[in-house]
Amino acid sequence: FSDTKMSTAKVATKNACLSVNQVKEICKLFNMDEEKLTFAKYSYDRCVDKANYYQVSEVFSFSSTTDEFNSFLEQ
């Protein structure tokens, strides 16, 4: 179930320092772009290589999600 996946992913990474590649791999575990986006936004502050965080956009299926993600990064 997606809610269980999300809560498990958040608990597992709560105190972790993640690389962009790790964030991407975890995002791929979710089926829907909305879930991937939620986790990507959640993980931003836990990422050790924020300069490369734009690469996370590769996991999204829809350009609208990629646009929303890019807007998030611009803030």
Secondary structure, 3 states (H helix, E strand, C coil): CHHHHHHHHHHHHCCCCECHHHHHHHHCCCCCHHHHHHHHHHHHHHECCHHHHHHHHHHCCCHHHHHHHHHHHHC
